[in-house]
Amino acid sequence: MLSRLLVVAVFLTSLLFVVRIGYAAELNNYNPTSVDIPDNSQVNSSLVMSGAPVGAFTTNVKVYYEIRHANPAELDIWLTAYYDGSWHDYNLYHQGELGSANNVVETRDNIHQWDGFSPNQTWYLVVRDNVSGTTGYIDFFELWITYTLPPSGNIDLISAGFDKNIYRHGETIYASMELRNNSAVDLTGVHLYVDFLDPDSNSVGGYSSSAFNIPGQSTFTTPTLSLWDVPSTYSSGAYEPRISLMSSLDVQLAVFVPDGSGVVPVLPVGKFPSLKNLIVRSHRHFSDTDSSSVRSVLEEFVANGFHSISMSVKLEIDDQETVDVWTSCDPAPVSGQVLFNSASATAMAQNPLTYDLYRESLTVAGEIGLNIDPWIPTFYDHAQSRNDHPAWLLQNDPAAIPGQDFVDGFLANVRTYEAGLIAEAVASSITAPKRITIDHFRFTNGEMQHGAAGTASITSFVQNIRGQLPAGTELAGYIFLPSDTIWSGQDYTQLEPYLDTFAPMLYWQDWVFSSDAVLPLAASSYVKNRIVEIRSVLGAGAVASRVIPVFGITTDIKLSDGTSRNLDRLEWEKAQINALGAAADEGITEYELFYYGNWFWPVYQYDVSQGRWIDWASYLAGLAQSSYDCGGEPLVRIEDAVPVYYDLLQNAYNDALDGDIIRTRTPALMSNIFFDLNKSITLQGGYGCGFTVTTGATKLDGNVVISNGTVIIG
């Protein structure tokens, strides 16, 4: 470091160099100014790069840096630049990836996170100290940025024809590229170099095509290229193609990356969990006076391919929503009101609607092949805490957390009342529900006053609910994390004998982002760390069989500086794909999806062409559809001389003749099935691609009703 300090003493400020390298050029700059790294803080060292001509684009970044710190394992370290309205980041190290030996001195080359974008940016080396006790400083930061100019007239990538939308481990990625040379100059001896960035923005290694020519003012389509064999050990998530057109001298002439246009897509690679339920907030979907809205709404879910929902049958409406929801209700709707006709609900908690929403929904669902799991919020109960039983109010200072109208679950009367409503909801079901999900069975942050006794009261409440459910009805719980037990009272170990399913709320949009976080990477890291936390309590087997996390679908992310912003579709895709991929890699097989509003609203009010939330949910559900694993082969078929294929088991059963064999493939079939015709069929499940060899079991995730005929399983 002595020679660098001497340089600083002579020049006082950093210098910027522009070096020509054949058809390419390089910017070089360094910052020798030390920046202290205090405990539990985030700092940066910056460099301003300028001098590249208009139209130039980055083709490679190289960094050298020195960080002096007593325990580098405490640090997150990344590079970033801000342009196009967001931060663009490259992770160097996460907390825990470095050892405890003093100091980090490193050169990192072949970084392609910023390929295709202008090198004229302010660049930052960012360091975050996450643990108290040791400090340090950034000692030196230097960058080399290689860039090039496109040929005169530019080159367009018209299409990147990948052979699949989703790739699994062990598969080969194939594609054919169509390019156009808009200039009058022939391009001779050029070739494509195609690389992929993994979920951590690291290169997986590239593929070079054979040389070809593109005459001026013409197009060229490559043959099908075998680009990459996906290793089984690679992380599941979003992989970003980097398609470079290279000259005969191996100089990059143009680079094409995912930019939201769809020409170069983000590719989901690996394994992804199945979507079990959409969580439906009833007051955002159904009319308060028109019972016919029930059929139209539920049919819309089925028409969009969703055959199972978790639907609120007791309100958990926020105070601010009362101004625009169910406006004919008098008084205005509040949390704690039931959505079925009740004999035990108190006066304020009675059904505010003119009809029994829960029973009407079950009636329609049975006719259209939709499974409904009742979702029952418990202690979030304005009707009791603010009206009928104000003595049950949990909060010591109601103004401290506006809208959090919780009742105190430590009180025996509270637990008895809320458990009674759940028993009544189950009893009012047309048939025993396959599963019920309880929510808000907890204290609120800062209001847990009872210590271990408070936690025991939450466990007792869940135990009581478990004991009153009919045989065969599963009990699930939307739940906070094990590390939140100290304030929530939800102890995973105590609840384990009584909950069939743990549904932790992994809302990465709400919890993970510093103002300059790496969005897709932060989402996957958050999910992975939370599942590791749960596994440390429940064990790996329970994570795979009893943990069905809840993910939020929203594009709105909350930042640590108190602001928030909306992700665009490309950012959202990368982050959601990475989050779900991380969940699958950690053993999660199913998840549920939550949206605060109406699933049929447009995602962006100002641009309805971007689709509705239900459409985006369909995209996420499609990540796990095994039809992608088998070249688009449907999930069900009737065995015959010429097999007949179906996407739904119900349709196959309806069309089957007496004595037919129906085979299904291994994933879950998410719908109710009614065997109600006077015929005999044999149902065989668990088949792999081609329906010839069994590779597992088919899970029927819905109600199975046999009212006529014969069904032989085997």
C-alpha positions in Angstrom: 0.0 0.0 0.0 3.1 2.3 0.5 3.4 3.0 -3.3 -0.3 3.9 -3.6 0.0 6.3 -0.6 3.0 8.0 -2.3 0.9 8.5 -5.5 -1.8 10.1 -3.4 0.7 12.5 -1.8 1.9 13.6 -5.2 -1.4 14.0 -7.1 -3.8 14.8 -4.2 -6.9 13.9 -6.2 -7.7 10.9 -8.4 -7.1 10.9 -12.1 -9.2 9.6 -15.0 -7.6 7.8 -17.9 -9.0 6.9 -21.3 -7.1 4.1 -23.1 -7.8 3.0 -26.6 -7.7 -0.8 -27.2 -8.2 -1.5 -30.9 -11.9 -1.1 -31.6 -12.7 -0.8 -27.9 -11.7 1.7 -25.2 -11.1 1.7 -21.5 -11.8 4.2 -18.7 -9.7 4.0 -15.6 -10.1 5.9 -12.3 -9.2 5.5 -8.7 -10.1 7.0 -5.3 -7.4 6.8 -2.7 -9.4 8.6 0.0 -10.0 6.5 3.1 -13.6 6.2 4.3 -14.3 5.0 7.8 -16.7 2.1 8.4 -18.4 2.5 11.8 -20.3 -0.2 13.5 -23.8 -1.1 12.1 -23.5 1.4 9.3 -23.3 1.7 5.5 -20.7 3.8 3.7 -19.3 4.1 0.2 -16.3 5.2 -1.9 -17.2 6.8 -5.2 -15.7 7.3 -8.6 -16.9 9.5 -11.5 -16.3 8.0 -14.9 -16.6 10.2 -17.9 -15.2 10.7 -21.4 -16.8 7.8 -23.3 -18.6 9.1 -26.4 -22.3 9.3 -26.7 -23.7 5.8 -27.7 -20.8 4.0 -26.1 -21.7 1.0 -24.0 -20.0 -1.0 -21.3 -18.6 -4.4 -22.2 -16.5 -5.3 -19.1 -15.8 -3.9 -15.6 -12.7 -4.7 -13.5 -12.3 -3.5 -9.9 -9.5 -3.4 -7.4 -10.2 -2.4 -3.8 -8.7 -2.6 -0.3 -10.7 -2.7 2.9 -9.1 -2.7 6.3 -11.4 -4.3 8.9 -10.8 -6.4 12.0 -13.5 -8.9 11.1 -14.5 -8.9 7.4 -17.1 -11.6 8.0 -19.4 -8.9 9.3 -19.5 -7.1 6.0 -21.7 -6.9 2.9 -19.7 -5.5 0.0 -21.0 -4.6 -3.5 -20.5 -2.3 -6.5 -23.3 -0.2 -7.8 -24.3 2.6 -10.2 -27.5 4.6 -10.5 -29.1 5.1 -13.9 -32.5 4.6 -15.6 -34.2 5.4 -12.3 -32.8 2.6 -10.2 -29.6 1.2 -8.7 -27.8 -1.5 -10.6 -25.7 -3.7 -8.4 -23.1 -6.4 -8.3 -22.5 -8.3 -5.1 -19.0 -9.0 -4.1 -19.6 -10.6 -0.7 -22.5 -11.2 1.7 -22.2 -11.1 5.4 -20.5 -14.3 6.5 -18.9 -15.2 3.2 -15.5 -13.7 4.2 -13.4 -15.1 7.0 -12.5 -13.3 10.1 -8.9 -12.6 9.0 -8.1 -8.9 8.8 -8.5 -6.9 5.5 -9.9 -7.5 2.1 -7.6 -6.9 -0.9 -9.0 -8.1 -4.2 -9.1 -7.7 -7.9 -12.3 -8.8 -9.6 -12.4 -8.9 -13.5 -15.0 -10.0 -16.1 -17.9 -8.3 -14.4 -20.8 -8.0 -16.9 -23.6 -6.7 -14.7 -23.5 -3.4 -16.6 -23.0 -4.6 -20.2 -24.9 -2.5 -22.7 -25.1 0.6 -20.5 -23.1 3.8 -20.6 -19.8 3.8 -18.7 -20.3 7.5 -18.0 -21.7 7.1 -14.4 -20.8 7.7 -10.8 -19.7 4.3 -9.5 -19.8 3.3 -5.8 -18.0 0.6 -3.7 -20.5 0.1 -0.9 -19.7 -1.6 2.4 -22.2 -2.3 5.2 -21.1 -3.4 8.7 -23.8 -5.6 10.2 -22.4 -6.4 13.7 -21.3 -4.3 16.6 -17.8 -4.6 18.1 -15.3 -4.0 15.2 -14.8 -1.2 12.7 -12.6 -0.5 9.7 -12.2 1.7 6.6 -12.2 1.6 2.8 -8.6 2.3 1.9 -8.6 2.3 -1.9 -11.0 1.8 -4.8 -10.1 1.6 -8.5 -12.1 0.7 -11.7 -11.3 -0.1 -15.3 -14.3 0.0 -17.6 -14.0 -1.4 -21.1 -16.5 0.0 -23.6 -17.2 0.0 -27.4 -19.2 1.8 -29.9 -21.8 0.1 -32.1 -21.1 0.0 -35.8 -22.5 2.7 -38.0 -26.3 2.3 -38.4 -26.4 -0.1 -35.4 -27.3 -3.8 -35.2 -30.8 -4.9 -34.0 -31.6 -8.2 -32.4 -35.1 -8.9 -33.8 -35.7 -12.1 -31.8 -34.0 -14.4 -29.4 -35.9 -17.6 -30.0 -35.3 -19.7 -26.9 -36.9 -23.2 -27.2 -38.6 -23.0 -23.7 -39.9 -20.4 -21.3 -38.5 -22.3 -18.3 -35.5 -24.6 -17.9 -34.9 -27.3 -15.3 -31.6 -28.6 -13.9 -30.0 -30.9 -16.3 -31.7 -29.5 -19.4 -29.9 -27.8 -22.3 -30.8 -24.2 -23.3 -31.3 -23.9 -27.1 -32.0 -20.8 -29.1 -31.9 -19.3 -32.6 -31.2 -15.6 -33.0 -32.4 -13.3 -35.7 -30.3 -10.1 -36.3 -30.5 -7.2 -38.6 -27.6 -5.1 -40.0 -29.1 -1.6 -40.5 -26.0 -0.1 -42.1 -24.8 -0.3 -45.7 -21.6 -2.0 -44.6 -21.3 -5.7 -44.7 -20.4 -7.5 -41.5 -18.1 -10.4 -42.3 -16.7 -13.1 -40.0 -18.8 -12.0 -37.0 -20.1 -14.4 -34.3 -22.3 -14.5 -31.3 -21.1 -14.9 -27.7 -23.9 -15.8 -25.3 -23.5 -15.8 -21.6 -25.9 -16.0 -18.7 -25.8 -14.2 -15.3 -27.0 -16.4 -12.4 -29.2 -15.1 -9.6 -26.1 -13.6 -7.9 -25.2 -11.8 -11.2 -22.2 -14.1 -11.8 -21.3 -15.3 -15.2 -21.9 -19.0 -15.8 -19.5 -19.1 -18.8 -20.3 -18.4 -22.4 -20.9 -20.0 -25.7 -19.3 -18.8 -29.0 -21.1 -19.6 -32.3 -19.5 -20.2 -35.6 -18.7 -17.2 -37.8 -21.3 -15.8 -40.2 -21.8 -12.8 -42.4 -24.6 -10.2 -42.3 -24.7 -8.1 -45.6 -25.7 -4.5 -45.3 -29.4 -3.7 -44.9 -30.3 -7.4 -44.4 -31.2 -9.9 -41.7 -29.5 -13.2 -40.6 -31.0 -16.0 -38.6 -28.6 -18.4 -36.8 -29.2 -22.1 -36.8 -30.4 -23.5 -33.5 -27.5 -23.0 -31.0 -26.8 -25.3 -28.0 -26.0 -22.6 -25.5 -25.7 -24.1 -22.0 -26.3 -27.4 -20.1 -27.8 -26.3 -16.8 -25.8 -28.0 -13.9 -27.9 -29.7 -11.2 -25.9 -27.8 -8.6 -26.8 -24.3 -9.7 -29.2 -22.1 -7.8 -32.8 -21.9 -9.0 -33.9 -18.4 -10.0 -33.7 -15.8 -12.7 -30.9 -16.1 -15.3 -30.2 -13.2 -17.6 -28.9 -13.9 -21.1 -26.1 -11.6 -22.4 -26.0 -11.8 -26.2 -23.0 -10.2 -27.7 -22.2 -9.8 -31.4 -18.4 -10.1 -31.8 -16.2 -9.0 -34.7 -13.7 -11.2 -36.4 -11.1 -9.7 -34.0 -13.3 -10.7 -31.0 -14.3 -7.1 -30.4 -17.8 -6.6 -29.0 -19.9 -4.8 -31.7 -23.3 -4.9 -29.9 -24.7 -6.5 -26.7 -28.4 -7.3 -26.0 -29.7 -7.9 -22.5 -33.2 -8.1 -20.9 -34.6 -4.6 -21.0 -38.3 -5.1 -20.6 -39.0 -5.2 -24.3 -39.3 -9.0 -24.3 -36.8 -9.5 -27.1 -34.3 -10.9 -24.6 -36.3 -12.6 -21.8 -35.3 -13.3 -18.2 -35.2 -17.1 -18.0 -36.5 -19.0 -14.9 -34.0 -21.8 -14.4 -34.2 -24.7 -11.8 -37.1 -25.8 -9.6 -40.0 -23.7 -8.2 -42.7 -24.5 -5.7 -46.3 -25.0 -6.7 -48.9 -22.3 -6.0 -51.5 -23.8 -3.6 -53.9 -20.9 -3.0 -54.6 -17.4 -3.9 -55.5 -15.5 -0.7 -58.8 -13.6 -1.3 -59.8 -10.6 0.8 -63.6 -10.9 0.5 -64.4 -7.3 1.1 -62.3 -6.4 -2.0 -64.1 -8.9 -4.3 -67.8 -9.4 -3.5 -70.8 -7.1 -3.4 -72.4 -6.2 0.0 -75.9 -6.5 -1.4 -75.8 -8.6 -4.6 -75.3 -12.3 -3.9 -74.9 -13.0 -7.7 -71.5 -11.3 -7.5 -70.3 -14.5 -5.8 -70.8 -16.7 -8.9 -69.2 -14.1 -11.3 -66.2 -13.7 -9.1 -65.6 -17.3 -8.3 -66.1 -18.3 -12.0 -63.5 -15.7 -12.9 -60.9 -17.4 -10.7 -61.7 -20.8 -12.4 -61.6 -19.2 -15.8 -58.1 -17.9 -15.1 -56.9 -21.4 -14.1 -57.2 -21.1 -10.3 -59.0 -24.0 -8.6 -58.2 -23.3 -5.0 -58.4 -20.1 -2.9 -58.1 -19.2 0.7 -61.0 -16.8 1.4 -61.7 -14.6 4.4 -64.9 -15.4 6.2 -64.3 -12.8 9.0 -63.2 -9.3 8.2 -59.7 -8.0 8.8 -60.4 -4.7 7.1 -58.1 -1.7 7.9 -59.6 1.6 9.1 -58.6 3.4 6.0 -60.5 1.0 3.8 -63.9 1.6 5.3 -64.4 4.7 3.1 -64.5 2.8 -0.2 -65.7 -0.7 0.7 -69.3 -1.9 1.2 -70.5 1.7 1.4 -74.2 0.6 1.9 -73.3 -1.1 5.2 -74.6 0.7 8.3 -72.5 0.9 10.4 -69.4 0.8 8.2 -67.6 -2.6 8.0 -64.9 -3.2 10.6 -62.5 -6.0 11.4 -64.1 -8.8 13.5 -67.4 -8.9 11.6 -68.2 -12.4 10.3 -69.3 -13.1 6.7 -71.7 -15.8 7.6 -74.9 -15.9 9.6 -73.9 -16.3 13.2 -75.6 -17.0 16.5 -72.6 -16.4 18.7 -71.1 -13.2 17.1 -71.7 -10.1 19.2 -73.9 -7.2 18.0 -71.2 -5.3 16.2 -69.6 -8.5 14.8 -72.7 -9.7 13.0 -72.6 -10.3 9.2 -72.8 -6.8 7.6 -74.0 -8.2 4.3 -77.5 -8.9 3.1 -76.7 -12.6 2.5 -74.5 -15.4 3.9 -71.3 -15.0 1.8 -69.6 -18.1 3.1 -72.4 -20.6 2.4 -73.2 -18.9 -1.0 -69.5 -19.2 -1.9 -69.4 -22.9 -0.9 -72.5 -23.6 -3.0 -71.1 -22.0 -6.1 -67.7 -23.5 -5.6 -69.1 -27.0 -5.5 -70.8 -26.5 -8.8 -67.8 -25.1 -10.7 -64.9 -27.2 -9.3 -63.4 -24.6 -7.0 -61.9 -25.5 -3.6 -62.3 -22.8 -0.8 -60.2 -22.9 2.3 -61.8 -20.6 4.9 -59.4 -18.0 6.2 -60.3 -16.8 9.7 -58.6 -13.7 11.2 -58.8 -14.0 15.0 -57.5 -11.4 17.4 -57.5 -8.5 14.9 -61.0 -7.5 16.0 -62.3 -3.9 15.9 -65.8 -5.1 16.6 -64.7 -6.2 20.1 -61.8 -4.0 21.0 -63.5 -0.7 20.0 -67.2 -1.6 20.4 -68.7 -4.6 22.1 -65.8 -5.4 24.5 -63.5 -2.4 24.8 -61.9 -4.0 27.9 -60.5 -6.7 25.6 -58.4 -4.1 23.8 -54.7 -5.2 23.7 -53.0 -1.9 23.2 -51.9 0.2 26.1 -51.7 3.2 23.8 -54.2 2.9 21.0 -52.8 5.9 19.2 -49.3 4.3 19.0 -50.2 1.9 16.2 -53.2 3.3 14.3 -55.5 0.6 12.9 -54.1 -2.2 14.9 -57.3 -3.0 16.8 -56.2 -6.3 18.5 -57.9 -8.0 21.4 -55.7 -9.4 24.1 -55.3 -13.1 23.5 -54.0 -13.5 27.0 -57.6 -13.1 28.2 -59.5 -16.4 28.5 -62.8 -14.7 27.4 -61.1 -13.5 24.2 -59.8 -17.0 23.4 -63.2 -18.6 24.1 -65.1 -16.1 22.0 -62.8 -16.3 19.0 -62.6 -20.1 19.1 -66.4 -20.2 19.2 -66.6 -18.2 15.9 -64.2 -20.6 14.3 -66.3 -23.6 15.4 -69.4 -21.9 14.1 -67.8 -21.2 10.7 -66.8 -24.9 10.4 -70.2 -26.0 11.4 -71.9 -23.8 8.8 -69.9 -25.3 6.0 -71.9 -27.4 3.6 -69.2 -30.1 3.9 -66.4 -30.3 6.4 -63.6 -28.0 5.0 -60.5 -29.6 3.8 -58.5 -27.0 5.6 -59.0 -23.9 7.6 -56.4 -21.2 8.1 -56.3 -19.0 11.2 -54.6 -15.6 11.2 -53.6 -12.9 13.7 -53.5 -15.4 16.6 -50.8 -13.3 18.2 -49.9 -10.1 20.1 -48.7 -7.0 18.3 -45.2 -5.6 18.4 -44.6 -3.8 21.7 -47.8 -5.1 23.3 -46.6 -8.5 24.5 -46.8 -8.0 28.3 -47.0 -11.5 29.6 -43.8 -13.2 28.7 -43.9 -17.0 28.7 -47.4 -17.0 30.0 -48.5 -15.0 26.9 -46.9 -17.4 24.6 -48.5 -20.3 26.4 -51.9 -18.6 26.0 -51.4 -18.4 22.2 -50.5 -22.1 22.2 -53.6 -23.0 24.3 -55.8 -21.1 21.8 -54.5 -23.1 18.8 -54.7 -26.3 20.8 -58.4 -25.6 21.5 -59.1 -25.0 17.8 -57.3 -28.2 16.8 -59.4 -30.1 19.2 -62.8 -28.8 17.9 -62.1 -29.5 14.2 -63.7 -32.5 12.5 -61.5 -35.4 11.6 -59.8 -34.8 8.3 -59.8 -31.0 8.5 -56.3 -29.6 8.5 -55.4 -26.6 10.6 -53.0 -24.0 9.0 -51.7 -20.8 10.5 -50.5 -17.6 8.8 -47.6 -16.9 11.2 -44.6 -14.7 11.9 -41.1 -16.1 12.1 -39.5 -18.0 15.0 -37.3 -15.0 15.9 -40.5 -12.9 16.4 -41.8 -15.2 19.2 -40.6 -12.7 21.8 -43.3 -10.2 20.7 -45.8 -12.3 18.8 -46.2 -15.2 21.2 -46.2 -17.7 18.3 -43.7 -20.4 19.4 -43.1 -22.9 16.6 -42.0 -25.6 18.9 -45.1 -25.3 21.1 -47.4 -25.0 18.1 -45.9 -27.9 16.2 -48.3 -30.6 17.7 -51.4 -28.6 16.7 -50.7 -26.9 13.4 -50.8 -29.2 10.3 -49.3 -26.4 8.2 -47.1 -23.4 9.1 -47.7 -20.5 6.7 -44.9 -18.0 7.5 -45.4 -14.6 5.8 -42.3 -14.1 3.6 -43.2 -10.6 2.3 -39.8 -9.7 1.0 -41.1 -6.4 -0.4 -41.8 -5.1 3.1 -38.7 -6.2 5.0 -35.5 -6.5 3.1 -34.4 -3.4 1.2 -31.9 -0.8 2.1 -32.3 2.2 -0.3 -29.6 0.8 -2.6 -30.1 -2.9 -2.2 -29.6 -5.4 -5.0 -33.3 -6.1 -5.6 -33.4 -9.6 -7.0 -30.5 -10.8 -4.8 -32.0 -9.2 -1.7 -35.3 -11.0 -2.3 -33.7 -14.4 -2.6 -31.4 -13.9 0.3 -34.2 -12.8 2.6 -36.3 -15.9 1.7 -33.4 -18.3 2.0 -32.4 -16.9 5.4 -35.9 -17.1 6.8 -36.4 -20.7 5.7 -33.1 -21.6 7.2 -34.3 -20.0 10.4 -37.6 -22.1 10.3 -35.7 -25.3 9.5 -33.4 -24.8 12.5 -36.6 -25.1 14.6 -38.8 -27.6 12.8 -36.3 -29.7 10.9 -35.8 -30.3 7.2 -38.6 -32.8 6.9 -41.2 -30.4 8.3 -40.1 -27.7 5.9 -40.8 -29.9 3.0 -44.1 -31.3 4.2 -45.6 -28.8 6.6 -44.3 -25.3 5.7 -46.3 -23.5 3.0 -45.1 -19.9 3.1 -47.1 -16.9 1.9 -45.5 -14.5 -0.6 -46.8 -11.1 -1.5 -47.4 -10.3 -5.2 -47.1 -6.5 -4.9 -44.7 -4.4 -7.0 -44.4 -1.9 -4.1 -41.2 -2.2 -2.1 -40.5 -0.3 1.1 -37.0 1.2 1.6 -35.1 1.7 4.8 -35.0 5.5 4.3 -38.8 5.6 4.7 -39.6 5.9 1.0 -41.1 3.3 -1.3 -41.2 2.7 -5.0 -42.9 0.4 -7.6 -40.9 -2.2 -9.4 -41.3 -2.4 -13.2 -42.3 -5.7 -14.7 -38.7 -6.8 -15.4 -37.5 -6.0 -11.9 -40.5 -7.7 -10.4 -40.0 -10.8 -12.5 -36.3 -11.2 -11.5 -37.0 -10.6 -7.8 -40.1 -13.0 -7.7 -38.3 -15.7 -9.7 -35.3 -15.5 -7.4 -37.5 -15.6 -4.2 -39.4 -18.6 -5.4 -36.3 -20.4 -6.6 -34.6 -19.8 -3.3 -37.6 -21.3 -1.5 -37.6 -24.4 -3.7 -33.8 -24.8 -3.2 -34.4 -24.7 0.6 -37.0 -27.5 0.4 -40.3 -25.6 0.0 -42.7 -27.5 -2.4 -45.9 -25.2 -2.1 -46.7 -21.6 -1.3 -49.7 -19.2 -1.2 -49.9 -15.8 -2.8 -51.4 -12.7 -1.2 -52.6 -9.4 -2.6 -54.0 -6.6 -0.5 -56.6 -5.6 -3.1 -58.7 -7.2 -5.8 -57.0 -9.9 -7.9 -58.8 -8.6 -11.1 -57.5 -5.0 -10.8 -54.8 -3.9 -13.3 -51.3 -3.9 -11.9 -50.6 -0.4 -13.2 -53.6 1.9 -13.3 -51.8 4.0 -15.9 -51.0 1.1 -18.2 -53.7 -1.6 -18.3 -51.8 -3.3 -21.1 -49.4 -4.7 -18.4 -52.2 -7.0 -17.2 -54.0 -7.7 -14.0 -52.8 -9.1 -10.7 -54.4 -12.4 -11.6 -52.4 -12.5 -14.8 -49.2 -12.0 -12.9 -50.2 -14.7 -10.5 -50.7 -17.0 -13.4 -47.2 -16.3 -14.6 -45.8 -17.3 -11.2 -48.0 -20.4 -11.0 -46.7 -21.4 -14.4 -43.1 -21.6 -13.1 -43.9 -24.9 -11.4 -46.2 -26.4 -14.0 -44.7 -29.7 -14.9 -46.0 -29.4 -18.5 -42.8 -27.4 -19.0 -40.8 -30.4 -17.8 -42.3 -32.6 -20.4 -42.3 -30.4 -23.5 -45.8 -29.1 -22.9 -47.4 -32.5 -22.3 -50.7 -32.1 -20.3 -51.1 -33.6 -16.8 -53.9 -36.1 -17.4 -54.7 -38.6 -20.2 -57.2 -41.4 -20.9 -55.4 -44.6 -22.0 -56.6 -45.7 -25.5 -55.2 -46.8 -28.8 -54.8 -43.1 -29.4 -54.5 -41.5 -25.9 -56.6 -38.4 -25.2 -54.9 -35.6 -23.1 -56.4 -33.2 -20.6 -55.3 -30.4 -18.3 -58.0 -31.1 -15.7 -58.9 -34.5 -14.1 -62.6 -33.6 -14.0 -62.7 -33.1 -17.8 -61.0 -36.4 -18.3 -63.5 -38.2 -16.0 -66.5 -36.6 -17.7 -65.3 -37.8 -21.1 -64.1 -41.3 -20.0 -66.1 -44.4 -21.1 -67.0 -47.2 -18.7 -63.9 -49.2 -18.0 -61.4 -46.6 -19.1 -58.1 -46.0 -17.4 -57.1 -42.4 -16.5 -53.5 -41.7 -15.8 -52.1 -38.5 -14.1 -48.6 -37.2 -13.8 -46.7 -36.5 -10.5 -47.5 -32.9 -9.6 -50.5 -31.7 -7.5 -53.8 -31.4 -9.3 -55.4 -28.3 -7.8 -59.2 -28.7 -8.1 -62.1 -30.5 -6.7 -63.1 -33.7 -8.4 -66.7 -35.1 -8.5 -67.1 -38.7 -9.5 -70.9 -38.7 -10.1 -71.5 -40.7 -13.2 -72.8 -44.3 -13.6 -69.6 -45.8 -14.8 -66.4 -47.5 -13.6 -63.0 -46.0 -14.2 -59.5 -46.8 -13.0 -57.4 -43.9 -11.7 -53.6 -44.3 -11.8 -51.3 -41.6 -10.6 -47.6 -40.6 -10.2 -46.5 -41.0 -13.8 -43.5 -39.2 -15.3 -43.2 -37.8 -18.8 -44.9 -40.0 -21.4 -47.2 -41.7 -18.9 -45.3 -44.9 -19.0 -43.2 -45.1 -15.8 -44.3 -44.0 -12.3 -41.9 -41.6 -10.7 -43.8 -40.5 -7.6 -47.4 -39.7 -6.5 -50.1 -37.4 -7.7 -51.6 -35.2 -5.0 -55.2 -34.4 -5.3 -55.4 -30.9 -3.7 -59.1 -30.4 -3.4 -62.3 -32.1 -2.3 -62.9 -35.6 -3.7 -66.6 -36.6 -3.8 -67.8 -40.0 -5.1 -71.6 -40.1 -5.4 -72.1 -42.6 -8.2 -70.3 -45.3 -10.2 -67.0 -47.0 -9.2 -63.5 -45.5 -9.0 -60.6 -48.0 -8.7 -57.4 -46.5 -7.4 -54.3 -48.4 -8.7 
